[in-house]
Amino acid sequence: MRTFYLAAASLLALSTAASAADLSRPVYKPPLVPAAYTGWTGFYVGVNAGGGFGTGRSDFSVPGFPNFASVDLPLTGAVGGVEAGYNWQTGVTVLGIEADFSASGLKGSVSAPCPLGGACGLPLSASYSQKVPWFGTVRGRLGIATSGWLIYATAGYAYARLETDATATAGPVTASVSAHDTRNGWTAGGGIEVALVPGWSAKLEYLYLDYGKASTTWVLPGLPALTDDAHFTMNVVRAGVNYRF
């Protein structure tokens, strides 16, 4: 019987020592694999601000002198506005549609003698300016989402208010004309968006906007009719914050 008690005590001691050794040994845990962020689906609204630069390419002509002068007018300024849209997410793919409207400070001007002066026999000079007070877009978005990040491409319809003012002087005659119209075109670009606290995200976006060509004929008293074939484009870089419902 004594031998039995000694054996049992020895077995208990060995078991306790083995358990202590197991407790002191570090336990391996496999690393967690980040799951795809699933919060992009739904309506959202936001604000944005940034800067833009554009180019107004104008080819001027008069009867008998086709394309006698060309002007590349640079426009620069700040932009800022609002946006709203809806996203659908399936797996890591995000499809969406977004509309935005922005106020714009883009403007530029040039003042120079006109080469036509020699042809007309008159000293001729002109000033020419353009500005974009506002613009907007309606675009589709296609992106890839992973771990709270969304990288996307975007393209669609663009519109803008383009205001053009010109003044021409030929000898004693001075005339001013203005053309204020809404231009239509297309846009394409891309961006990156990151989820912040629940419901909120921040983005950085680039857009190229092309408003095509438009022809305007101005009749200036004492001067030949002047035709301006203008092609206007813009580049916009902006940051924004969105709230998803």
C-alpha positions as CSV (number, residue, x, y, z in Angstrom):
1,M,0.0,0.0,0.0
2,R,2.8,2.3,0.8
3,T,4.3,1.6,-2.6
4,F,1.0,2.6,-4.2
5,Y,0.9,5.9,-2.4
6,L,4.4,6.7,-3.5
7,A,3.6,5.9,-7.1
8,A,0.5,8.1,-7.0
9,A,2.3,11.0,-5.5
10,S,5.1,10.8,-8.1
11,L,2.5,10.7,-10.9
12,L,0.7,13.8,-9.5
13,A,4.0,15.7,-9.2
14,L,5.0,14.9,-12.8
15,S,1.5,15.9,-14.0
16,T,1.7,19.3,-12.1
17,A,5.2,20.0,-13.6
18,A,4.0,19.2,-17.1
19,S,1.0,21.6,-16.7
20,A,3.3,24.3,-15.4
21,A,5.6,23.8,-18.4
22,D,2.6,24.1,-20.8
23,L,1.5,27.3,-19.1
24,S,4.9,28.9,-19.5
25,R,5.2,28.0,-23.2
26,P,3.9,30.8,-25.6
27,V,0.7,29.9,-27.5
28,Y,0.9,30.4,-31.3
29,K,-2.0,32.3,-32.9
30,P,-2.2,32.6,-36.7
31,P,-2.3,36.2,-38.0
32,L,-5.7,37.6,-38.8
33,V,-6.3,38.2,-42.5
34,P,-8.0,41.6,-43.0
35,A,-11.5,41.2,-44.5
36,A,-12.6,43.4,-47.4
37,Y,-14.3,46.5,-46.2
38,T,-18.1,46.2,-46.7
39,G,-19.3,49.7,-45.8
40,W,-19.3,51.4,-49.3
41,T,-22.9,50.4,-50.3
42,G,-25.4,53.2,-49.8
43,F,-26.2,56.8,-50.4
44,Y,-23.6,59.5,-49.5
45,V,-23.2,63.3,-49.6
46,G,-20.0,65.3,-49.3
47,V,-18.1,68.5,-49.9
48,N,-14.9,69.1,-51.8
49,A,-12.3,71.7,-52.5
50,G,-9.1,72.1,-54.6
51,G,-7.7,73.8,-57.6
52,G,-8.0,73.7,-61.4
53,F,-6.2,74.8,-64.5
54,G,-7.6,75.0,-68.0
55,T,-6.8,76.0,-71.5
56,G,-9.0,78.0,-73.9
57,R,-7.7,77.4,-77.5
58,S,-9.1,80.0,-79.9
59,D,-8.6,80.2,-83.6
60,F,-9.7,83.5,-85.0
61,S,-10.7,84.2,-88.6
62,V,-12.4,86.9,-90.8
63,P,-13.6,86.7,-94.3
64,G,-10.6,86.4,-96.6
65,F,-8.2,85.7,-93.7
66,P,-8.9,82.2,-92.4
67,N,-7.2,81.4,-89.0
68,F,-5.1,84.6,-89.0
69,A,-4.4,84.1,-85.3
70,S,-4.5,81.5,-82.6
71,V,-4.4,82.0,-78.8
72,D,-3.9,79.4,-76.0
73,L,-5.3,81.1,-73.0
74,P,-4.4,79.6,-69.6
75,L,-6.9,79.7,-66.8
76,T,-6.2,79.0,-63.2
77,G,-8.1,79.2,-59.9
78,A,-9.6,77.5,-56.9
79,V,-12.7,75.3,-57.0
80,G,-15.1,73.9,-54.3
81,G,-18.5,72.4,-54.1
82,V,-20.8,69.6,-53.1
83,E,-21.4,66.0,-54.3
84,A,-23.9,63.2,-53.8
85,G,-24.0,59.6,-55.0
86,Y,-24.8,56.0,-54.5
87,N,-22.5,52.9,-54.3
88,W,-23.1,49.2,-54.8
89,Q,-20.5,46.8,-53.4
90,T,-20.2,43.1,-54.3
91,G,-17.1,41.5,-53.0
92,V,-14.2,43.8,-53.6
93,T,-15.9,45.5,-56.6
94,V,-17.7,48.8,-56.2
95,L,-20.0,50.4,-58.8
96,G,-21.4,53.8,-58.3
97,I,-22.9,57.0,-59.7
98,E,-22.1,60.5,-58.5
99,A,-23.2,64.1,-59.3
100,D,-21.4,67.2,-58.2
101,F,-21.6,71.0,-58.6
102,S,-18.8,73.4,-57.9
103,A,-18.1,77.1,-57.8
104,S,-15.0,78.0,-59.7
105,G,-12.4,80.8,-59.7
106,L,-10.8,79.8,-63.0
107,K,-10.0,82.8,-65.2
108,G,-7.4,84.2,-67.5
109,S,-6.8,87.0,-70.0
110,V,-4.4,88.1,-72.7
111,S,-3.9,91.5,-74.4
112,A,-1.8,91.9,-77.5
113,P,-1.7,93.6,-80.9
114,C,-3.6,91.7,-83.6
115,P,-1.7,90.6,-86.8
116,L,-4.8,91.6,-88.8
117,G,-4.0,95.3,-88.3
118,G,-1.4,95.3,-91.1
119,A,-3.7,93.6,-93.5
120,C,-6.5,96.1,-92.8
121,G,-4.2,99.1,-92.9
122,L,-5.3,100.0,-89.4
123,P,-3.5,99.8,-86.0
124,L,-5.5,97.0,-84.3
125,S,-5.2,95.7,-80.8
126,A,-7.4,93.4,-78.7
127,S,-7.9,92.1,-75.2
128,Y,-9.4,88.7,-74.6
129,S,-10.5,87.1,-71.3
130,Q,-12.3,84.0,-70.1
131,K,-13.6,82.7,-66.8
132,V,-15.5,79.7,-65.5
133,P,-17.8,80.7,-62.6
134,W,-19.2,77.2,-62.1
135,F,-19.2,73.7,-63.4
136,G,-20.6,70.2,-62.7
137,T,-20.5,66.6,-63.6
138,V,-22.6,63.4,-63.6
139,R,-20.3,60.3,-63.6
140,G,-20.2,56.6,-63.2
141,R,-17.6,55.1,-60.8
142,L,-15.9,51.7,-60.9
143,G,-13.5,50.7,-58.0
144,I,-11.8,48.1,-56.1
145,A,-12.2,48.1,-52.3
146,T,-9.8,46.5,-49.8
147,S,-9.4,47.0,-46.0
148,G,-11.2,50.3,-45.9
149,W,-9.6,51.7,-49.1
150,L,-11.3,52.3,-52.4
151,I,-9.4,53.0,-55.6
152,Y,-11.7,54.0,-58.5
153,A,-11.9,55.2,-62.1
154,T,-14.7,57.6,-63.1
155,A,-16.1,59.0,-66.4
156,G,-19.3,60.7,-67.6
157,Y,-21.0,64.0,-68.6
158,A,-19.6,67.5,-67.8
159,Y,-21.0,71.0,-68.1
160,A,-19.7,74.5,-67.3
161,R,-20.5,78.1,-67.6
162,L,-17.9,79.8,-69.8
163,E,-17.8,83.6,-70.0
164,T,-15.8,85.2,-72.7
165,D,-15.2,88.9,-73.1
166,A,-13.2,90.7,-75.8
167,T,-12.4,94.3,-76.7
168,A,-10.9,95.4,-80.0
169,T,-9.6,98.8,-81.0
170,A,-8.9,99.8,-84.6
171,G,-7.8,103.4,-85.0
172,P,-10.5,105.6,-83.4
173,V,-13.0,102.7,-83.2
174,T,-13.4,100.6,-80.0
175,A,-15.9,97.7,-79.7
176,S,-16.6,95.2,-76.9
177,V,-18.4,91.9,-77.2
178,S,-19.3,89.2,-74.7
179,A,-20.4,85.6,-75.0
180,H,-21.7,83.8,-71.9
181,D,-22.9,80.3,-72.5
182,T,-23.2,76.9,-70.9
183,R,-20.8,74.3,-72.5
184,N,-21.4,70.6,-72.5
185,G,-18.7,67.8,-72.8
186,W,-17.3,64.8,-71.1
187,T,-15.0,64.0,-68.2
188,A,-12.7,61.2,-67.0
189,G,-10.4,60.6,-64.1
190,G,-9.8,58.7,-61.0
191,G,-9.2,58.8,-57.3
192,I,-8.7,57.1,-53.9
193,E,-11.0,57.1,-50.9
194,V,-10.4,55.9,-47.4
195,A,-12.9,55.0,-44.7
196,L,-12.5,56.9,-41.4
197,V,-14.8,56.6,-38.5
198,P,-18.1,54.7,-39.2
199,G,-20.0,56.5,-42.0
200,W,-17.2,59.0,-42.9
201,S,-14.6,58.8,-45.6
202,A,-12.0,61.1,-47.2
203,K,-11.0,61.2,-50.9
204,L,-8.4,62.7,-53.3
205,E,-9.6,62.9,-56.9
206,Y,-8.4,64.1,-60.4
207,L,-10.7,65.0,-63.3
208,Y,-10.0,65.9,-66.9
209,L,-12.9,67.8,-68.5
210,D,-13.3,68.5,-72.2
211,Y,-16.0,70.8,-73.4
212,G,-15.4,70.4,-77.1
213,K,-15.3,73.2,-79.8
214,A,-17.8,76.0,-80.2
215,S,-17.9,78.7,-82.9
216,T,-18.9,82.3,-82.2
217,T,-19.1,85.1,-84.7
218,W,-18.8,88.7,-83.5
219,V,-19.8,91.7,-85.5
220,L,-17.7,94.7,-84.5
221,P,-18.7,98.2,-85.8
222,G,-16.2,99.3,-88.4
223,L,-14.4,95.9,-88.5
224,P,-14.9,92.7,-90.4
225,A,-17.0,90.0,-88.8
226,L,-14.7,88.0,-86.4
227,T,-15.2,84.3,-85.9
228,D,-13.8,82.5,-82.8
229,D,-13.5,78.7,-83.0
230,A,-12.8,77.9,-79.3
231,H,-11.9,74.6,-77.6
232,F,-11.9,74.6,-73.9
233,T,-10.5,72.0,-71.5
234,M,-10.0,71.8,-67.7
235,N,-8.0,69.8,-65.2
236,V,-9.2,69.6,-61.6
237,V,-7.5,68.2,-58.5
238,R,-9.6,68.2,-55.3
239,A,-9.9,66.6,-51.9
240,G,-13.2,65.8,-50.2
241,V,-15.1,64.3,-47.3
242,N,-18.2,62.1,-47.7
243,Y,-20.8,60.9,-45.2
244,R,-22.5,57.6,-46.0
245,F,-26.1,56.9,-44.8
